[in-house]
Amino acid sequence: MTHRLQTQNLSHSFGGLAVTQNVTLSLPEGARTALIGPNGAGKTTLVNLLSGALRPQSGDIQLDGRSIVQLPQYARVRNGIVRTFQISRLFKELTVADNVKVAVLQRHRASMQWWPSPTRSARVQEDVDETLGMLGLHPYANRVVGQLALGEQRLAEIALALAMRPQVLLLDEPGAGVPQGEGGRIMDAIGSLPKDLSVLLIEHDMDLVFRFASRIIVLVAGAVMVEGTPQEVAANEQVKQIYFGRDGHAQAHH
C-alpha cells in the first residue's frame, strides 16, 4: 500500500488551547477517508495544517514520504495537496467554465501570458472540458456561478480543485448548506473521482459519510479517538456516546 499523505504527532495550539493533539494518520493512494467529530473537535484546523494555511507547532507532514511541513500553502498546491472550503470561494461573476479555466491557467503557470500560443490555448481548453466532464458540469459551463443553486456551486468548487490535478483532495464540508436532495448528487460526483486520488472529507451528514468513506477518523478535542471502517466506527461505544448519543445515528448503520 502506497501512503500518499501521512502525519506524525501533529500538534497545534491557539494560546493555551490545544486544538490538534499528537495526530498521526495516513491517507493511502486512492483513500476515501471521512474526518468526523463534534463541533469544536478541530477538524478544520487539521485541514488547515495539512494544506499549509497553518504551521504546526510540532510533528511532521509527509507527502509521498517527503516532509512538506516547511512548505507554504502555494507550494503544497503545486505538489498536489488541494482543498475546498466550507464557504465557497468561487468567482461568482464568472461562468463555471471560466472559473475552471482560471485554475487550469494557474496550473499551467500561463495566467500572465496575455498572448498564449494556439497549442497551449488548445491544451488549456481540453483540460477545462475534461474537468467539467468529471463532475457532469457541461450543461452549466456557460452559466454565471452566482446564478447557480448552491449544490451546483459546490460541484463547481470541486471542479476548480480538480483542475489543479491534485494527488490529495481535502473537502471541507462540501454539503454545507446544500438542500438534502442535492447532497446525494455531490456524493455521486465525489464517488466518480479518479480512483488514484486520495480524498479526505469533513462532513456532518452521516448518511453522506457512510455512503462515501471506506475509513472514518473520529476527532474529539483535537485528538484521534477512533479510526476504522464505517462498521467498526458505528459499533464503537465511545462514538455512540460522545458523538452520536447513545441512541444515535451510528447504531442505524451497524
Buried (B, 14 or more C-beta within 10 A) or exposed (E): EEBBBBBBEBBBBEEEEBBBBBBEBBBBBBBBBBBBBBEEBBBBBBBBBBBBBBEBEEBBBBBBEEEBBEBEBEEBBBBBBBBBBEEBEBBEEBBBBBBBBBBBBBBBEBBEEEEBEEEEEEBBEEBBEBBBEBBBBEEBBEBBBEEBEBBBBBBBBBBBBBBBBBBBBBBBBBBBEBEEEBBBBBBEBBEEBEEEBBBBBBBBBBBBBBBBBEBBBBBBBBBBBBBBEBEBBBBBEEBBEBBBEEEBBBBEBE
